[in-house]
Each structure stands twice: as C-alpha cells, then as structure tokens.
Amino acid sequence: MSKKIKIKQIKSAISCNYLQKRTLKALGLRKIRQEKVFADSPAIRGMIDKVKHLVTVTEITEGT
C-alpha cells in the first residue's frame, strides 16, 4: 500500500514571506483551490509544515 497526500491551496500567498511563496511554488501550487497529489515523504511533510496555514492536506491510501 502506498500512501499519497493531496494538497489543496485554500488561501492566497500575497501577504506571506518570500520562503513561504517559494515553498508553494516548489509544491506546484499557484492559485487558490488548486490541488496536487504527492507521495508521502518527510520532505513533502516538511514543506507542508511551512505553509500549513495556506493549505489543506488529505491522505489517500491506495491498495496494490
């Protein structure tokens, strides 16, 4: 079973600092309500932690 994470941007990054804007860009999120799916990893979890006030996270479990 591989775990995946769906990340959805819910707030704008206009008033955020530069590093948070760069983190959203690295995650591939540019617009509000945009979603991306990633494999669960410590690197992605760390990026989510930096912008947790701007995104929502949903865990997806896929059976193999």
Helices and strands as residue ranges (DSSP letters): E 2-9, H 18-27, E 35-39, H 42-50, E 55-62
